[in-house]
């Protein structure tokens, strides 16, 4: 290596350093940067979450999630058609249920007259090539907002009783046309129970996207507003720590992922994504199954809020956040940015 003498420092000539490796050669212009880029986001990687409501009302904006709306079935089909043109091949559906239809057990979830089943059937008929992922949880249907049935003796969620209802709900969603059911409740044993019931009913081709490592995160607030499961403004948020994972625990997340794989999950998901890149990476290493990650509503909202204040460039922060999730090992990313990213990929 060339050593710069003191006399050289102030001279007009600076001799080159004797370097074998100059990593900057691979960063010197856009063309070479593109050639050596290790990770890319493709429209095929992305799933657009969509909120669905009953009736024929106009789309309803969700205040905490700029650009995201609750859609009636007609608008849902229009939106899905546009997503397909942009290269998005999958949507994840979440219903907003009228409070008048809710009760402590979420019984409307498994009634034949549940309008959400009709919405899925119609969407599958009119957009057969779009992959439909249906959320399996009771929080949109319970009047208390929890993901299961409350045990009257303890006030905690009754695991096995909840699994029984979730199994029936997942089967009904599959019969309606959902290509993939996605249990997001974190009850013990629900993946095996759902897989057994689907197979027993002849629904062997219905896949299970397991929320294998869903953490008790503070970043779900806007989503709960969107589906109407949030508590009244000004009251303490719902405490789901007896069933969702402790944000401090990595080994427990790996245990949950292994159990879901053993019980028949087809895809394992980590939620949230951006704050749990280490979990995504470890799950990727531990399994040969596809790994999904959910960039949740709070992650989406905070990027928009910072951009609105002029503190971040929206598109650059958005794209960097998604690349980080991809780099950590996610094959599939559920993100509210999916539509906008796919649009930007078409114009780039």
N, C-alpha and C positions, 0 to 999 in steps of 0.2 A: 504494500500500500504506500502511495506517495505521502510523504510527510511535508506539510507546508512549513517552510522556513519563515521566520519573522520578516525577512527582506521581501518575500514573495507576496505577503498579505496586502501591501500597499502598491504593488506593481500592477501594470495594466494587463499582464498575462497571468492567467491562473491555470496551471497544468492540471489535466484531468486526474482524478483519483484512480488508482489502480484497483478497480472493482471487477470481479468476475460476474457477480450478480447485480443487476440494476432492475429491481422490480418495477420501477416507474416506466420501463420500456413497454410494459403491458398495460399502461394506463395513459399513454401519450396522446391518443385521439379516440374519437367515438368508435371508429371502425374496429380497432384492436380491443377496446374495452368490451364491445359486443361479442367478439370472437371468444374471449376468455371468460365471459360471464358464467358463473357457476350455477346460479339459480334464476329462474324466470317465472313470472306469473302469466298463466294462460287462462283464457276464458273457461277452458275445460276444467280448470282446478276449482272453479268458484261455484258456490251455491248461494242463491239469493233468498233470504228469509222474507216471507210475505205474511202480512196480517189480514185475516179474512173476517168480514162481518156479515150478518144476515140482512136480508132486505134489499131494497133498490136505492138506498140513499147514496148521495154523492160521497166521493172519497173524503176521509177525515184525516186531516194532518195530525201528526203526533208531535206535540210541541218540543219535546226533548230530543227528537230525532229528525233533524232537518232533511226534507226530501222523502221521508217515509210516511206512508198513509195506510189507513185501514181501508180495504177495498171490498165492495160487494162482488158477487160472483161474476157479473158481466165485466166489470173493470179488472177483476183478477185475470180473466181470460185474455183481455186486451194486453195487460201488462206481461203476461206469460208469452204471448205472441211476440211482443217487442223484445223480450229477453232472448227468445230463441233466435231472432234475427241478429242479435249481438253475439251469439255463440254460447250463451248460458244454457246449459242442458239440464239443470236441476233446480228445483225450488223447494224450500222448506216452509210448510204451512202451519200457521198458528191461529186458532179461532179466538175471536172476542165474543164472549157469551153474554147475553142479556142478564143483568142481575136477577131479574124475575125468574130465571130458569135455574138459578143456582141453589144449592142446599149444602148441608154439612158433609154429605157423602158424595157429592158430585154425580148424582144419579143420571142427570141428563146426558152425560157422556156415553152411556151405554143404552139409551133408548133408541128404538128404531126411527123415531121422528127427529133425531138430532140433525139439524140442517147442514151441519158440517159434512156429514156423509154424502148428502146430495151435492154439495159443492165439489167434493172430490170426484164424484161420478161424472159430473158435467165437465169438469176440467179435463179429466182423462179422456172423455169422449171427443172433446173439441181440440185438445192438444195432446194426442196420444204419444208423441215422441218426447214430451217433457217428462223427466223423472220427477215423481212426486214423493217427497219425504214428509211424512205426517208425524208431528209431535205426539208422544204418548205421555201424558201427565194429567193430573186432575186439577191443577191450580187454576186453569181457566173456568172450571166448573164448580169449585167449592166456594161457599160464601165466606170462608175464613182465609182463603188464598193459599193454603198449604197444598202440597203435591200429593196428599193422601187423606185418609180417614183418621180423624182424631180419636184416640182411645179415651173414653169418658173418665176412666179411672185415673189416668196419668196425665192427660192433656198432650201426650206425645203422639206421633203418627203410628198407627197400628200397621206394622209392616206386612204381615201375611194377608190380612184382609184387603189392604190396598193393592197388593200384587194380584189378587183374584180379580178385582175390578179392572186393573190395568190390562190384564190378559184378555179380558172380554173386549175392552175398548180397542186394543191393538188388532184383534181379530176382525172387529167390525170395520176398522179403517182399511185393513187389507182387502176385505170383501168389497168395499166401496171403490177400490182402485188404487190405493196407495202402493207404490212400488217398494217403498222402504218405510218401516216404522222405526221411530226414534225415541225409545224410552229415556226420558230426561229427569226422572224422579229420584234416582239413587236408592231405591228400595233393594234390600238384599234378595237375591234369587229371582228377580223379575225377568232377566234375560232368558234363563232356562225355562221358566214357566211359559213365557211368550213363545219361545221357539217350539216347545212341545205342543202347545195349542195350535199354532199355525200349521205345523206338520200334520197334526191329527185332523185338522179341517181341510187338508189337501192344499194348503197355501204354501207349499214348499219353496216356491220361487220368490216369496216375499222376503226381502232382506231385512236385517236388523242393524241399524246404526246405533250403537250403544253409547250413551253419554257415560263413558266408563270412568272418567275422572272429572266430575263436576264439583267445583269448589263453592263453599259458602262465601261468595264474593259480594263486595259492596258495589259492583259494577252492573248489577241487573236492574237498577231502578227504572230506566226508560222502558225496558221491555215490559215490566210489570204494569206500567202506565198503558202501554200499547194493548195488552190483552185484558186489562181491567182487573188484575189480581192484586194490585197494590193496596195497602191500607190507606185509610183516610189521611189526607194531608195534615201534617202536624202531629201525627201519632207515631210511635216507634215502628221501624220497619219490621217485617216478618223475620223471625229467628228460625232459620232452617238448619242450624248447626247439628241437630241430632241425625240428619240424614245426608246433608251435603258435606263434602270434605273440608277439613281444617286446612286453610291456606298454608299452614306451616309444614304440612306433611307430604313428602315426596314418596317415601316407601309405601305408605298406605295407598297412594294413587296407583302405584305399580301393582299392588295387590288387587285392587278393584279391577284394573285392566286385565290382569291375568284371569280373574274369576269370570269376567264377562266373555273373554275369549273361550275359556273352557266350557261355558254354558251355551255357546253357539253364536256369539256375535259375529257379524260379517265385517264390520268396520268399528274401530275404537275411536272415540272422540274425547278431546280435552277441552274443557270450558272453564273460565275464559282462556283466550289464546295468548295475547301479548304479554300478560304478566306471568305466564306459566310456560315460557319457552323451554325451561329446563325440563319440565314434565313432558312436554311434547317430544323433546330429544330422547329422554329416557324410555318413553313408551315406544318410540320408533325403533330403538335399539333392542327392546325386549320382545317385539312381536314381528311376525311376518305378514300380519294383516295390514290392510290400508289404515292409515291414521288420518283422522280429521281433526280440525280445530275450529272453534267458534269464536270469532272476533265479536264480542258481545256489544250490546247496546251502549253500555257506559264507555267502552273504548271508542266506539263510533262518535258518541256525543262529545267526548272530551276533545277529539281532534277537530271537530266542527267548531266547538266553542273557542278553542285556542286560535283557530284560523279566523274566526269572526272578529276576534280582538286584535288581529294583526300580528300575533305572536308566532304563528307557524304558516308555512305555505301549505294549503290544504292538499293539493295533489301530491306534492313531494312527501309530506308526512304520511298521507294515506298509502302511497306506494311503498315507502320504506317500512311501514308497519306490517304490510302484507308480505314483503320479501323476508322480513325477520321470521315470520311464522313459517314460511316455506323453507327457509334455511334451517330452521330448527328440526324439520323432518315431516311436516304435515303434507300429505298428498292432496287433501281436500280442505278447502277453507270456506266456512260459512261466514259471510260478511255482508253487512248492509251496503257496503261499497261496491258489490259485485256488478251491478248495472253500470255504474259510472266508470269502473275500471275497464269493463269489456268495451264500452264505448270509446274510451281513450286508446285501447289497443287497436281498434279498427282504424283510427285516424292517425296513429303514429307511424 
